[in-house]
Amino acid sequence: MHHQGDLPELLIPASSLETLKVAVHYGADAVYIGGEAYSLRAKAINFTEDEMRQGVSWAHAHGVKVYVTVNILAHNEDLEKADEYLSFLGQLKPDALLVADPGLFSLARRICPQIPLHISTQANNVNYETFLFWHRLGAQRVVCGRELSLAEIRKIRSNIPDELEIEAFVHGAMCISYSGRCLLSNFFTGRDANRGACTHPCRWQYRVLQSSEAKQDLQSSKGSAEKLAWIEEESRPGEYLPVYENERGTFLFNSKDLCMIEHIPDMIDAGIDSLKIEGRMKNALYVATTARTYRKALDCLKQGREAYEAGMNWYREQIKDCTFRPFTTGFFYGKPGGSEQIYDSNTYEKSSTYLGCVQDIVQIGGHRCIEVIQKNKFSVGETVNLMRPDGSDEEFIVEEIFDENGRQIMSAPHPQQKLYVRTDADAERYDVLRRKEAAPQA
């Protein structure tokens, strides 16, 4: 329930059981996960039913809520097994289901009426009548469309009941289409973004051809070809799409990432109950970095505005310690201009590499070792960085690495290999190990 002045919930994505535990470890109030069906991140690892049971149980034991995404826009065939899946979710007892499709909403109300329903951003919730519509049908929370400004959210809050919660994205990837309803992936690859199979063609690189150049290949041109440019995606030569050319470069659809770490008080003032971080496709380093930074900012804010402002340089520095695109405040302060939101590259910036997550602390040959499943290669003699949930880090040199048989190795030859790293570092389970890279370009 909304209470003005309370700290909002910090809602963190999780792509797997391990990432869920990392999210909880680094300060999430709630996590959102997807099962293997009916979730808009079909390419994410996602949770088996058994993993979902374990995840909900583990989170609840640590006082953290779990929301399950059931937010595809369903076609007829998608409904065939929906009853069975929703019955399972009813038994699972997560803290809410995230839905977008009115058909799935109706089924969920009928099959598992005891589970609260949250309306996904995919439902394009951009005015207070829409919020009221879903409230009348029994929704507990509505997620704002990313197209809303804080002024619009304030107006929504003033026109809806206190008990109807507002959730809004505070960080992560932005979509070029209205709250995710994009057809580019379907058009290029036959994979439907609205059923969880987006290939992110908005991130691809396109070449702009002038009308005359395209005409030579197309041999004939229709309409006002002189005013048009044509785009060609780099891996699809000879396929031309007409566009009006502008000054924004050739990455026509590619947005910067949303980051509101410097503006949390404005989001609270607008009446937002839950701050949502995007990223169910992201790894544990991203989850640890975003959860830890926003947790610290919120905890400082609880002490007062001055404490929050005092930590600003730390938040700015920390939030870049994973893979990201340059940042934008999106639509929160009005409609952004091209240069404010369009990112003119398809590469990510990267200041740290994810090496693995601490699985356990063990003794090998009388030495204290941390057990890690290697995500990226590292070697004896390297300096690695251990992230702690309280915001502190500890750097240490890798003195010895042992394989599963207790043999000494210089580095692991295989990804996903279980390693034991000798260290006196003060590590706990689910701490994240990273290697600091060269500072990103400003």
C-alpha positions as CSV (number, residue, x, y, z in Angstrom):
1,M,0.0,0.0,0.0
2,H,1.2,3.5,-0.8
3,H,2.3,5.7,2.1
4,Q,3.9,9.0,1.1
5,G,7.3,9.4,2.6
6,D,8.1,5.6,2.9
7,L,11.0,4.2,1.0
8,P,9.9,2.5,-2.2
9,E,10.5,-1.2,-2.8
10,L,13.7,-2.1,-4.7
11,L,12.7,-4.7,-7.3
12,I,15.6,-6.6,-8.9
13,P,15.5,-9.0,-11.9
14,A,16.8,-12.6,-11.7
15,S,17.5,-14.8,-14.7
16,S,18.4,-17.9,-12.7
17,L,18.3,-19.4,-9.2
18,E,21.9,-18.2,-8.6
19,T,21.1,-14.7,-9.7
20,L,18.1,-14.6,-7.5
21,K,20.3,-15.4,-4.5
22,V,22.8,-12.7,-5.6
23,A,19.9,-10.2,-5.8
24,V,18.7,-11.1,-2.3
25,H,22.3,-11.0,-1.0
26,Y,22.9,-7.5,-2.4
27,G,19.8,-5.9,-1.0
28,A,16.6,-6.6,-3.1
29,D,13.3,-6.1,-1.4
30,A,11.7,-8.1,-4.1
31,V,12.9,-10.1,-7.2
32,Y,11.0,-10.8,-10.4
33,I,11.6,-14.1,-12.3
34,G,10.3,-15.9,-15.4
35,G,9.3,-19.5,-15.8
36,E,10.1,-21.5,-18.9
37,A,6.8,-20.4,-20.5
38,Y,4.6,-17.3,-20.6
39,S,7.5,-14.9,-19.8
40,L,8.7,-12.1,-22.0
41,R,12.4,-13.2,-21.8
42,A,12.3,-16.5,-23.6
43,K,16.0,-16.3,-24.3
44,A,16.9,-15.8,-20.6
45,I,18.0,-19.0,-18.8
46,N,14.7,-18.9,-16.8
47,F,13.5,-21.1,-14.0
48,T,12.4,-24.7,-14.1
49,E,9.4,-25.4,-11.9
50,D,11.7,-27.0,-9.3
51,E,14.0,-23.9,-9.3
52,M,11.0,-21.6,-8.9
53,R,10.0,-23.6,-5.8
54,Q,13.5,-23.3,-4.4
55,G,13.8,-19.6,-5.4
56,V,10.5,-18.6,-3.7
57,S,11.3,-20.7,-0.6
58,W,14.8,-19.2,-0.4
59,A,13.7,-15.6,-0.9
60,H,10.8,-15.9,1.6
61,A,13.2,-17.3,4.2
62,H,15.3,-14.1,3.7
63,G,12.2,-11.8,3.9
64,V,12.2,-11.0,0.2
65,K,9.2,-11.1,-2.2
66,V,9.1,-12.9,-5.5
67,Y,7.0,-11.9,-8.5
68,V,6.6,-14.2,-11.5
69,T,6.2,-12.8,-15.0
70,V,3.3,-14.2,-17.1
71,N,3.4,-11.2,-19.4
72,I,3.4,-12.4,-23.0
73,L,0.6,-11.2,-25.3
74,A,-1.0,-14.6,-25.8
75,H,-2.2,-16.2,-29.0
76,N,-4.8,-18.9,-29.0
77,E,-2.2,-21.7,-28.8
78,D,-0.6,-20.0,-25.9
79,L,-3.7,-20.5,-23.9
80,E,-3.8,-24.3,-24.3
81,K,-1.5,-25.0,-21.3
82,A,-2.2,-21.8,-19.4
83,D,-4.6,-23.4,-16.9
84,E,-2.0,-26.0,-15.9
85,Y,0.7,-23.4,-15.5
86,L,-1.4,-21.0,-13.5
87,S,-2.5,-23.9,-11.3
88,F,1.2,-24.6,-10.6
89,L,1.7,-20.9,-9.8
90,G,-1.2,-21.0,-7.4
91,Q,0.5,-23.8,-5.5
92,L,3.9,-22.0,-5.7
93,K,2.5,-19.0,-3.9
94,P,4.7,-16.2,-5.2
95,D,3.9,-12.7,-4.0
96,A,2.4,-11.6,-7.3
97,L,2.1,-12.4,-11.0
98,L,3.0,-9.9,-13.6
99,V,0.5,-10.0,-16.5
100,A,-0.2,-7.8,-19.5
101,D,-2.8,-9.8,-21.5
102,P,-6.4,-9.4,-20.5
103,G,-7.1,-13.0,-21.3
104,L,-4.3,-14.3,-19.1
105,F,-5.4,-11.8,-16.4
106,S,-8.9,-13.3,-16.5
107,L,-7.5,-16.9,-16.3
108,A,-5.3,-16.0,-13.4
109,R,-8.2,-14.4,-11.5
110,R,-10.2,-17.6,-12.0
111,I,-7.5,-20.2,-11.4
112,C,-5.3,-18.6,-8.7
113,P,-7.4,-15.8,-7.2
114,Q,-5.3,-15.8,-4.1
115,I,-2.2,-14.5,-5.9
116,P,-2.0,-10.7,-6.3
117,L,-1.8,-9.4,-9.9
118,H,0.5,-6.7,-11.2
119,I,-0.1,-5.2,-14.6
120,S,3.1,-5.3,-16.7
121,T,4.5,-2.3,-18.6
122,Q,3.7,-4.4,-21.7
123,A,0.1,-3.4,-21.2
124,N,0.9,0.3,-22.0
125,N,-0.2,1.9,-18.8
126,V,0.1,5.6,-19.5
127,N,-3.0,7.3,-18.0
128,Y,-5.0,7.2,-14.7
129,E,-8.2,5.8,-16.3
130,T,-6.1,2.7,-17.4
131,F,-4.8,2.3,-13.8
132,L,-8.4,2.6,-12.5
133,F,-9.6,0.1,-15.1
134,W,-7.2,-2.5,-13.8
135,H,-7.9,-1.6,-10.2
136,R,-11.6,-2.3,-10.7
137,L,-10.8,-5.7,-12.1
138,G,-8.7,-6.5,-9.1
139,A,-5.1,-5.6,-9.8
140,Q,-3.0,-4.6,-6.9
141,R,-0.3,-2.8,-8.8
142,V,0.2,-1.2,-12.2
143,V,3.6,-0.8,-13.9
144,C,4.1,2.5,-15.7
145,G,4.8,2.7,-19.3
146,R,8.4,3.9,-19.9
147,E,6.9,6.8,-21.9
148,L,5.6,8.6,-18.8
149,S,7.1,11.7,-17.2
150,L,7.3,12.2,-13.5
151,A,4.6,14.9,-13.9
152,E,2.3,12.4,-15.5
153,I,3.0,9.9,-12.8
154,R,2.2,12.5,-10.1
155,K,-1.1,13.1,-11.8
156,I,-1.9,9.4,-12.0
157,R,-1.1,9.1,-8.2
158,S,-3.5,11.9,-7.4
159,N,-6.3,10.2,-9.4
160,I,-6.1,6.6,-8.1
161,P,-6.7,5.1,-4.7
162,D,-3.9,4.9,-2.2
163,E,-4.0,1.1,-2.1
164,L,-3.3,0.8,-5.9
165,E,0.5,0.6,-6.1
166,I,2.6,2.3,-8.8
167,E,5.8,0.5,-10.1
168,A,8.2,2.3,-12.5
169,F,11.6,1.5,-14.1
170,V,14.5,3.2,-12.4
171,H,17.3,1.6,-14.4
172,G,18.1,-0.5,-17.5
173,A,17.5,-0.9,-21.2
174,M,15.0,1.2,-22.9
175,C,12.8,0.0,-25.8
176,I,12.3,2.0,-29.0
177,S,8.7,0.8,-29.2
178,Y,5.8,1.6,-27.0
179,S,6.5,-0.3,-23.8
180,G,8.0,-3.2,-25.6
181,R,5.3,-3.8,-28.3
182,C,7.8,-4.0,-31.2
183,L,7.5,-5.8,-34.5
184,L,11.1,-5.4,-35.7
185,S,12.2,-8.8,-34.4
186,N,9.2,-10.5,-36.0
187,F,9.8,-8.7,-39.3
188,F,13.5,-9.5,-39.6
189,T,13.8,-12.9,-38.0
190,G,10.3,-14.3,-37.4
191,R,10.9,-14.2,-33.6
192,D,8.1,-12.5,-31.8
193,A,9.1,-9.9,-29.2
194,N,5.6,-10.0,-27.7
195,R,5.9,-13.7,-27.0
196,G,9.3,-13.6,-25.4
197,A,11.7,-14.1,-28.3
198,C,13.0,-10.6,-29.1
199,T,16.3,-10.6,-31.0
200,H,16.9,-6.8,-30.2
201,P,17.2,-5.5,-33.8
202,C,17.1,-2.0,-32.3
203,R,20.7,-2.7,-31.3
204,W,21.9,-3.7,-34.7
205,Q,23.9,-1.4,-37.0
206,Y,22.3,0.1,-40.0
207,R,23.7,1.8,-43.0
208,V,22.0,4.8,-44.5
209,L,21.9,5.0,-48.3
210,Q,20.8,8.1,-50.2
211,S,17.9,7.7,-52.6
212,S,20.1,7.7,-55.7
213,E,22.3,5.0,-54.3
214,A,19.4,2.8,-53.3
215,K,17.7,3.5,-56.6
216,Q,20.5,1.9,-58.5
217,D,20.0,-1.3,-56.6
218,L,16.3,-1.1,-56.4
219,Q,16.1,0.0,-60.1
220,S,12.9,1.8,-59.4
221,S,11.7,4.0,-56.6
222,K,8.1,4.9,-55.6
223,G,6.7,7.9,-53.8
224,S,8.8,10.8,-52.7
225,A,12.1,9.0,-53.1
226,E,14.1,12.2,-53.3
227,K,13.2,13.0,-49.7
228,L,13.9,9.5,-48.5
229,A,16.9,7.6,-47.4
230,W,17.0,3.9,-47.1
231,I,18.5,1.8,-44.4
232,E,20.2,-1.5,-44.7
233,E,21.1,-3.7,-41.7
234,E,24.8,-4.7,-41.9
235,S,24.2,-8.4,-42.0
236,R,21.3,-8.2,-44.5
237,P,22.8,-6.5,-47.6
238,G,20.3,-5.8,-50.4
239,E,17.3,-5.5,-48.1
240,Y,16.3,-1.9,-48.1
241,L,13.9,-0.2,-45.7
242,P,12.7,3.4,-46.5
243,V,13.2,6.0,-43.8
244,Y,13.3,9.8,-43.6
245,E,16.9,10.6,-42.9
246,N,17.8,12.8,-39.9
247,E,20.9,13.9,-38.1
248,R,20.9,11.1,-35.5
249,G,23.3,8.8,-37.2
250,T,22.7,5.2,-38.3
251,F,21.8,3.6,-35.0
252,L,18.2,4.7,-35.6
253,F,16.5,2.7,-32.9
254,N,19.2,2.2,-30.2
255,S,18.5,3.9,-26.9
256,K,20.9,4.7,-24.1
257,D,20.2,3.0,-20.8
258,L,17.9,4.5,-18.2
259,C,19.6,5.5,-15.0
260,M,17.8,7.5,-12.2
261,I,20.3,6.9,-9.4
262,E,20.7,10.7,-9.1
263,H,16.9,11.4,-9.0
264,I,15.4,8.9,-6.5
265,P,13.8,11.6,-4.4
266,D,11.9,12.9,-7.5
267,M,10.6,9.4,-8.1
268,I,9.4,9.0,-4.5
269,D,7.8,12.5,-4.6
270,A,5.8,11.3,-7.7
271,G,4.3,8.6,-5.6
272,I,6.1,5.5,-7.0
273,D,5.9,2.5,-4.7
274,S,8.4,0.2,-6.4
275,L,11.6,1.0,-8.2
276,K,12.2,-1.6,-10.9
277,I,15.6,-2.5,-12.4
278,E,15.4,-4.0,-15.9
279,G,17.5,-6.9,-16.8
280,R,16.3,-10.5,-16.7
281,M,18.8,-11.3,-19.5
282,K,21.7,-9.9,-17.4
283,N,24.4,-11.7,-15.4
284,A,25.1,-11.7,-11.7
285,L,27.6,-8.9,-11.9
286,Y,24.9,-6.5,-13.3
287,V,22.5,-7.7,-10.7
288,A,25.0,-7.3,-7.8
289,T,26.1,-3.8,-9.1
290,T,22.7,-2.4,-9.6
291,A,21.1,-3.9,-6.5
292,R,24.0,-2.8,-4.3
293,T,24.2,0.8,-5.6
294,Y,20.4,1.5,-5.5
295,R,20.2,-0.3,-2.0
296,K,23.0,2.0,-0.7
297,A,21.3,5.1,-2.2
298,L,17.9,4.2,-0.6
299,D,19.5,3.4,2.7
300,C,21.3,6.8,2.7
301,L,18.1,8.5,1.8
302,K,16.4,6.9,4.8
303,Q,19.0,8.8,6.9
304,G,18.1,12.0,5.1
305,R,18.5,14.0,1.9
306,E,22.0,15.1,2.9
307,A,23.3,11.6,3.4
308,Y,21.9,10.6,0.0
309,E,23.5,13.6,-1.7
310,A,26.8,12.9,0.0
311,G,27.0,9.5,-1.6
312,M,26.3,10.7,-5.1
313,N,29.9,10.4,-6.5
314,W,30.0,6.8,-5.1
315,Y,26.7,5.9,-6.8
316,R,27.8,7.3,-10.1
317,E,31.1,5.4,-10.0
318,Q,29.6,2.2,-8.8
319,I,26.7,2.0,-11.3
320,K,29.2,1.8,-14.1
321,D,31.0,-1.2,-12.7
322,C,29.2,-3.6,-15.0
323,T,28.3,-3.7,-18.7
324,F,26.1,-0.8,-19.7
325,R,25.3,1.8,-22.4
326,P,25.6,5.5,-21.7
327,F,22.9,6.7,-19.4
328,T,19.7,8.8,-19.9
329,T,16.8,9.9,-17.7
330,G,14.5,8.7,-20.5
331,F,11.1,10.4,-20.5
332,F,10.9,11.2,-16.8
333,Y,11.7,14.9,-17.3
334,G,9.8,15.3,-20.6
335,K,10.3,14.0,-24.1
336,P,14.0,13.5,-24.7
337,G,15.6,14.9,-27.8
338,G,17.6,12.7,-30.2
339,S,21.0,13.2,-28.7
340,E,19.7,12.8,-25.2
341,Q,18.5,9.3,-25.9
342,I,19.8,7.8,-29.1
343,Y,23.1,6.0,-28.6
344,D,25.3,6.1,-31.7
345,S,27.0,2.7,-31.2
346,N,25.9,-0.9,-30.7
347,T,28.7,-1.7,-28.3
348,Y,28.4,-1.8,-24.5
349,E,30.8,0.0,-22.2
350,K,32.5,-2.2,-19.7
351,S,34.6,-1.4,-16.7
352,S,34.5,-4.8,-14.9
353,T,34.4,-8.4,-16.1
354,Y,32.3,-11.0,-14.2
355,L,34.5,-13.8,-13.0
356,G,32.0,-15.8,-10.9
357,C,30.0,-15.9,-7.7
358,V,31.2,-17.4,-4.4
359,Q,29.4,-20.7,-4.0
360,D,31.0,-21.8,-0.8
361,I,34.0,-21.4,1.6
362,V,36.0,-24.6,1.9
363,Q,39.4,-25.9,3.2
364,I,41.8,-27.5,0.7
365,G,45.2,-28.7,1.9
366,G,44.8,-26.6,5.1
367,H,44.1,-23.5,3.0
368,R,41.0,-21.4,3.1
369,C,39.5,-21.3,-0.4
370,I,36.4,-19.9,-2.1
371,E,34.5,-22.1,-4.5
372,V,33.7,-20.4,-7.8
373,I,32.1,-21.5,-11.0
374,Q,34.2,-19.7,-13.6
375,K,32.2,-17.3,-15.8
376,N,35.2,-15.6,-17.5
377,K,38.9,-16.7,-17.4
378,F,41.3,-15.5,-14.7
379,S,44.7,-16.8,-13.7
380,V,47.1,-17.2,-10.8
381,G,48.9,-13.8,-10.2
382,E,45.9,-11.7,-11.3
383,T,44.3,-9.1,-9.0
384,V,40.6,-9.7,-8.6
385,N,37.9,-7.7,-6.8
386,L,35.5,-9.1,-4.3
387,M,32.2,-7.1,-4.0
388,R,30.5,-7.0,-0.7
389,P,26.8,-6.1,-0.2
390,D,27.7,-3.3,2.3
391,G,29.3,-1.3,-0.6
392,S,32.9,-2.2,0.3
393,D,35.3,-4.1,-1.9
394,E,38.4,-6.2,-1.2
395,E,41.1,-6.7,-3.8
396,F,43.4,-9.7,-3.6
397,I,46.0,-11.4,-5.7
398,V,45.1,-15.0,-6.8
399,E,47.8,-17.0,-5.1
400,E,46.6,-20.5,-6.0
401,I,43.8,-22.1,-8.0
402,F,42.7,-25.8,-7.5
403,D,40.5,-27.8,-9.7
404,E,37.7,-30.1,-8.5
405,N,40.2,-32.9,-7.8
406,G,42.4,-30.6,-5.7
407,R,45.1,-30.3,-8.3
408,Q,46.9,-26.9,-8.6
409,I,46.3,-25.2,-12.0
410,M,47.4,-21.8,-13.3
411,S,43.9,-21.1,-14.8
412,A,40.8,-23.0,-15.8
413,P,40.8,-24.3,-19.4
414,H,37.0,-24.4,-19.5
415,P,34.2,-21.9,-18.8
416,Q,31.7,-23.0,-16.2
417,Q,34.4,-25.0,-14.5
418,K,34.3,-25.3,-10.7
419,L,37.4,-23.8,-9.1
420,Y,38.8,-23.3,-5.6
421,V,40.7,-20.0,-5.2
422,R,43.0,-19.7,-2.2
423,T,42.4,-16.4,-0.4
424,D,42.2,-14.9,3.0
425,A,39.7,-12.3,1.7
426,D,36.6,-11.9,3.9
427,A,34.2,-13.6,1.5
428,E,30.6,-14.8,2.0
429,R,28.5,-17.1,-0.2
430,Y,26.9,-15.1,-3.1
431,D,29.6,-12.4,-3.1
432,V,30.5,-11.6,-6.7
433,L,34.1,-11.7,-8.0
434,R,35.1,-9.3,-10.8
435,R,38.2,-8.1,-12.6
436,K,38.4,-4.3,-13.0
437,E,39.1,-3.2,-16.6
438,A,40.3,0.1,-18.0
439,A,38.0,2.9,-17.1
440,P,35.2,3.4,-19.6
441,Q,35.3,6.4,-21.9
442,A,33.3,9.4,-20.6
